[in-house]
Amino acid sequence: MPHLAADFALLTDAIRRAVEGTRFRSLPHPDQLDGWLIEWGTQLDVRPVRQAVDGVITETAVAGYLAKYATKGAEATGHSSARLTAATVRRYTSDNTHTARLVDACWRLGRPGADLDPAEAAKNSGRLSYHRLRLWAHMLGFGGHFSTKSRQYSTTLRALREARANWRGERHRTAEHTADTETTLIVGSFTYANTGWRTIGDALLANTAAAKAREHRRIAKEEFEAIEVHE
């Protein structure tokens, strides 16, 4: 919470100064040897949040707005895919749409050899490296969390995840000692398993083979029943 002396005018000035003065230059890239300048755009809409009064922004409205975008994924743009590969990426970059251009840019900028300074990329735990763009092209280049917070302000998201995992593990161990029946361990992690039929032709062949197999079983059953009746 800001200090009580920080009124709306003071906070507005601080926000505008932060937007105007916050910028950095990305790592060198074969397409841009001096990197790209990353900065805020010109659109900035600062309005006060008040109590429930007609015509103004309320706390509930702000919470709802944040919740809406906090739960959005790449699917909201119309793009939906698993992690892309060289064999599948062209399916999502052929259309002349904004989303397709983002996917294409991620794949192009993240190509092998794009990190001209591997030591600098490694020093930043890979977060600023270009090769990550290909890893997250199916998410339009974003592979992080939608929100962050200062370590000094509160606990970390990692600590919260570990605390939840420890709690679930302890609960499971307690259930094993108190119950004679089998218990089911729920593992809260998911990995990519496989993709369905890649083309309509593959699906057609599979459905045709399945239909033939069903027909074969039906004919065999009818012939077997006919033999039994004859006997």
C-alpha positions as CSV (number, residue, x, y, z in Angstrom):
1,M,0.0,0.0,0.0
2,P,1.3,3.5,-0.8
3,H,1.9,6.1,1.9
4,L,-1.1,8.1,2.9
5,A,0.6,11.3,1.5
6,A,0.7,9.7,-1.9
7,D,-2.4,11.2,-3.5
8,F,-3.8,10.5,-6.9
9,A,-1.8,13.3,-8.6
10,L,1.5,12.1,-7.0
11,L,0.9,8.4,-8.1
12,T,-0.1,9.5,-11.6
13,D,3.1,11.4,-12.0
14,A,5.2,8.5,-10.7
15,I,3.5,6.1,-13.1
16,R,4.1,8.4,-16.1
17,R,7.7,8.9,-15.1
18,A,8.2,5.1,-14.8
19,V,6.6,4.5,-18.2
20,E,8.7,7.1,-19.9
21,G,12.0,6.1,-18.3
22,T,11.7,2.3,-18.3
23,R,13.5,0.7,-21.3
24,F,16.3,-1.7,-22.1
25,R,18.0,-3.1,-25.1
26,S,17.8,-6.8,-26.0
27,L,20.8,-9.0,-26.6
28,P,22.6,-8.9,-30.0
29,H,20.8,-10.9,-32.7
30,P,21.9,-11.8,-36.3
31,D,19.0,-9.8,-37.6
32,Q,19.8,-6.8,-35.3
33,L,23.4,-6.7,-34.2
34,D,22.8,-4.0,-31.6
35,G,19.6,-5.6,-30.3
36,W,16.1,-4.1,-30.1
37,L,15.0,-1.3,-27.9
38,I,12.2,-2.6,-25.6
39,E,10.0,0.2,-24.1
40,W,6.4,1.1,-23.3
41,G,4.2,2.5,-26.0
42,T,2.4,5.8,-26.1
43,Q,-0.9,4.6,-24.8
44,L,-1.3,5.2,-21.1
45,D,-4.7,5.4,-19.3
46,V,-4.5,6.3,-15.6
47,R,-7.8,6.7,-13.8
48,P,-8.7,6.6,-10.0
49,V,-10.4,3.7,-8.4
50,R,-13.3,4.8,-6.2
51,Q,-16.1,3.4,-4.2
52,A,-19.2,2.2,-5.9
53,V,-20.5,5.3,-7.7
54,D,-22.1,5.5,-11.1
55,G,-19.6,6.3,-13.9
56,V,-16.4,5.5,-12.1
57,I,-14.0,2.5,-11.8
58,T,-14.7,0.5,-8.7
59,E,-12.5,-2.1,-6.9
60,T,-14.8,-4.9,-8.0
61,A,-14.4,-3.8,-11.7
62,V,-10.6,-3.7,-11.4
63,A,-10.5,-7.2,-9.8
64,G,-12.8,-8.6,-12.5
65,Y,-10.6,-7.0,-15.2
66,L,-7.4,-8.5,-13.8
67,A,-9.1,-11.9,-13.2
68,K,-10.2,-12.0,-16.9
69,Y,-6.7,-11.5,-18.3
70,A,-5.0,-13.6,-15.6
71,T,-6.9,-16.6,-16.8
72,K,-6.4,-16.1,-20.5
73,G,-4.1,-18.2,-22.6
74,A,-2.9,-18.3,-26.2
75,E,-6.3,-20.0,-27.0
76,A,-8.0,-16.6,-26.6
77,T,-6.2,-15.4,-29.7
78,G,-7.6,-18.3,-31.8
79,H,-4.3,-20.2,-31.7
80,S,-4.2,-23.6,-30.1
81,S,-1.4,-26.2,-30.4
82,A,1.1,-28.3,-28.5
83,R,4.7,-27.4,-28.5
84,L,5.7,-26.7,-32.1
85,T,8.4,-28.6,-34.1
86,A,9.9,-28.1,-37.6
87,A,7.3,-30.5,-38.9
88,T,4.3,-28.7,-37.5
89,V,5.2,-25.0,-37.2
90,R,4.2,-24.2,-40.9
91,R,0.6,-25.1,-40.1
92,Y,0.3,-22.1,-37.9
93,T,2.4,-19.5,-39.9
94,S,0.8,-19.8,-43.3
95,D,-2.2,-17.6,-42.6
96,N,-1.8,-13.8,-42.9
97,T,-3.0,-13.0,-39.3
98,H,-1.4,-11.2,-36.4
99,T,-1.2,-14.5,-34.4
100,A,0.5,-16.3,-37.3
101,R,3.0,-13.5,-37.6
102,L,3.8,-13.8,-33.9
103,V,4.4,-17.5,-34.2
104,D,6.5,-17.0,-37.3
105,A,8.6,-14.3,-35.5
106,C,9.2,-16.6,-32.5
107,W,10.4,-19.4,-34.8
108,R,12.5,-17.1,-36.9
109,L,14.2,-15.2,-34.1
110,G,14.7,-18.3,-32.0
111,R,16.6,-20.2,-34.8
112,P,19.9,-22.0,-34.0
113,G,22.8,-19.6,-33.7
114,A,20.5,-16.7,-32.7
115,D,22.3,-16.2,-29.4
116,L,25.4,-14.4,-30.4
117,D,26.5,-14.1,-26.8
118,P,25.9,-17.5,-25.1
119,A,27.8,-16.4,-22.0
120,E,25.4,-13.5,-21.4
121,A,22.4,-15.7,-22.1
122,A,23.7,-18.3,-19.6
123,K,24.4,-15.7,-17.0
124,N,20.7,-14.7,-17.1
125,S,19.6,-18.4,-16.7
126,G,18.5,-18.4,-20.3
127,R,15.6,-16.0,-19.6
128,L,17.0,-13.5,-22.1
129,S,18.1,-16.0,-24.7
130,Y,16.5,-16.1,-28.1
131,H,16.3,-19.9,-28.4
132,R,13.5,-19.8,-25.7
133,L,11.3,-18.2,-28.3
134,R,11.1,-21.5,-30.3
135,L,10.4,-23.4,-27.1
136,W,7.4,-21.2,-26.4
137,A,6.3,-20.4,-29.9
138,H,3.0,-22.2,-29.2
139,M,2.4,-19.6,-26.5
140,L,3.4,-16.7,-28.8
141,G,6.8,-16.5,-27.1
142,F,5.6,-16.1,-23.5
143,G,6.9,-18.8,-21.2
144,G,6.7,-17.2,-17.9
145,H,4.1,-16.4,-15.2
146,F,1.6,-13.5,-15.7
147,S,2.5,-11.9,-12.4
148,T,5.7,-11.4,-10.3
149,K,6.4,-9.8,-6.9
150,S,9.4,-8.6,-4.9
151,R,11.1,-11.1,-2.7
152,Q,11.2,-8.5,0.1
153,Y,7.4,-7.9,-0.2
154,S,6.3,-11.5,0.4
155,T,7.1,-15.1,-0.1
156,T,8.0,-16.5,-3.6
157,L,5.7,-18.6,-5.9
158,R,8.3,-21.4,-5.7
159,A,8.1,-21.5,-1.9
160,L,4.3,-21.7,-2.1
161,R,4.5,-24.6,-4.6
162,E,6.9,-26.5,-2.4
163,A,4.7,-25.9,0.7
164,R,1.6,-27.2,-1.2
165,A,3.6,-30.3,-2.4
166,N,4.9,-31.0,1.1
167,W,1.4,-30.7,2.5
168,R,-0.1,-33.1,0.0
169,G,2.8,-35.5,0.6
170,E,2.3,-35.4,4.3
171,R,-1.4,-35.9,4.0
172,H,-0.8,-38.9,1.7
173,R,1.6,-40.5,4.2
174,T,-0.9,-39.9,7.1
175,A,-3.6,-41.6,5.0
176,E,-1.4,-44.6,4.4
177,H,-1.0,-45.2,8.1
178,T,-4.6,-44.7,9.0
179,A,-6.3,-46.6,6.2
180,D,-6.1,-50.3,5.3
181,T,-7.4,-49.8,1.8
182,E,-5.3,-48.7,-1.1
183,T,-4.8,-45.0,-1.6
184,T,-4.3,-43.2,-4.8
185,L,-1.3,-40.8,-5.1
186,I,-2.3,-37.7,-7.1
187,V,0.7,-36.3,-8.9
188,G,0.3,-32.6,-9.9
189,S,2.5,-32.6,-12.9
190,F,1.7,-33.1,-16.6
191,T,3.9,-34.0,-19.5
192,Y,3.2,-34.1,-23.3
193,A,2.3,-37.6,-24.3
194,N,1.3,-37.6,-28.0
195,T,-0.7,-35.8,-30.7
196,G,-3.7,-37.2,-32.6
197,W,-3.8,-37.8,-36.3
198,R,-1.7,-35.2,-38.1
199,T,-3.8,-35.0,-41.3
200,I,-7.4,-35.7,-42.4
201,G,-6.0,-38.5,-44.6
202,D,-4.4,-40.2,-41.6
203,A,-7.7,-40.0,-39.7
204,L,-9.6,-41.4,-42.7
205,L,-7.3,-44.4,-43.0
206,A,-7.6,-45.1,-39.3
207,N,-11.4,-44.9,-39.4
208,T,-11.5,-47.1,-42.5
209,A,-9.4,-49.7,-40.9
210,A,-11.5,-49.7,-37.8
211,A,-14.7,-50.0,-39.8
212,K,-13.3,-53.0,-41.7
213,A,-12.3,-54.6,-38.4
214,R,-15.8,-54.2,-37.0
215,E,-17.3,-55.6,-40.2
216,H,-15.0,-58.6,-40.1
217,R,-16.0,-59.3,-36.5
218,R,-19.7,-59.0,-37.4
219,I,-19.4,-61.5,-40.3
220,A,-17.4,-63.9,-38.2
221,K,-20.0,-63.7,-35.4
222,E,-22.9,-64.3,-37.9
223,E,-21.1,-67.3,-39.5
224,F,-20.4,-68.8,-36.1
225,E,-24.0,-68.4,-35.0
226,A,-25.1,-70.0,-38.3
227,I,-22.9,-73.1,-37.7
228,E,-24.3,-73.5,-34.2
229,V,-27.9,-73.4,-35.6
230,H,-27.1,-75.9,-38.3
231,E,-25.6,-78.3,-35.8
